[in-house]
Amino acid sequence: MMLGNILLMFNSISEGGVEQPILPASLDFASGIFAAFLLALSLLAYKRTKMKRLLFVSAAFGLFAFRAIIPRLDLFLPNLDLSTSIETILSITGFVILGLFFLAIVKKQKS
C-alpha cells in the first residue's frame, strides 16, 4: 500500500497539466528515513566504542529524522492536520541539531 502511494505521488499531475511539487516533499521524507538509519548506525557505534560524542551525533540524527518525517506525513495521511505550534517546534529543532553537531565536534575525549 505504501509503495502504491509513493508511485502515485510521482505520477500525480494536476488538472492544469502541471506536475505537482510532490518530488521535493518525497525527497525530504526520504532524507528523514535516511537520518533514522544513520541514528541506528551511530547508536551501534556508540555501543561498540562508548564514545560520548556519538550520543550527540545520535541525538542530532534522531531530531533530523523527526524534523523531516513529521511534516511529510500528510503525503501518506492526507487527513492529518499539523498545527502552527508543530511548525514552530520543527523550526527550533534546526538550531538544536546544529548545536548537537557542534558539541559532538568540540567535545574532548577522555583518555
N, C-alpha and C positions, 0 to 999 in steps of 0.2 A: 504494500500500500504506500509506504513512504517513498519507494523508488518511483512509483507511478506519479506521486505528487511532484517529485523533483523533475521528472521528464516533462510533465505538464507545464511546469514553470518555464522550462527552456523553450517550449513550443508555443507559449502564450503570445497571442497577438491581439491588440485591442481592435475595436470596431473600425477605427480610422486607418488601420493597416500599419500602424507604427508599433514597433516592438515595445513592450512594457519594460521598465527598468528593473527586471527581476534578477538578472545575472549579477549585478553588484551585491544585492541582498543575499543571494545564494553563496557568493564568494565570502561575504562576511560570516555567514553561518558556517561555512566550511573552515574558515580560519579559527572559529571558536572550537570546532571539533578537533582541529589540529592542536590547539592550545591545550585542550583536555588530554590529548595523547602525550604532549610534552610534560604536562603536570604529572601524569603517571610515571613517565620515564625519570623525571627529576626526583620524585619520591623514592623510586627504586634506587637511584644513585645515592640519595641521602641514606637510605637503609644500609647500603653497602659501605659507604665511606664515613658516615656520621659527621660530615662537614656541615656546620650550622648555616653557612651561606646558601646551601642548596635549599634550605627551608624558605628563605626569602624568595629565591627563584621559583620554587614550587607555588608559593602563595601568589606571586605575580602571574604565573601561568594560569592558576585557578581563577583569579579575578578577571584575567583577559578572556578566558573561556566564558565566564558568566556574562561579561560585558558584551561579548559578540553573539552569544546564543540567545539571551533573553529578548532583545529587541526583534529578533528574526523569527521568533516562534509563531508570529502571525502568518508566516509562509505555510506552516503546517496546521495551525489552528486559527483559521480566519476569523472566528468569532471572539478571539481574545482581544481585550481592550486594555492597553497599557496606559496607566495614568501618567501625568506630568511629573509626579514625585518619583516614579521609577526612572524617568528620563534624567532627572537631576542626579539621582544616585548613580546612574550609569556614567554620567559626565564626571562626577567626582572620582570614580574608580580609575579613570585615566591618570590622574595625579598620583593616586595611591600606587598604581602599577609602576610608574616611573620611579617613585620613591623606593619601592621594594627592590627594583633592579639596581638602583644606586647603592642601597645598603648591601646588596649581595656583592657588588664590585669593591666597595671600600672596606668591608668587614675583614679584619685581620684574622688569620688562623692562629690558634694557639698551638705552639709546638710542644 
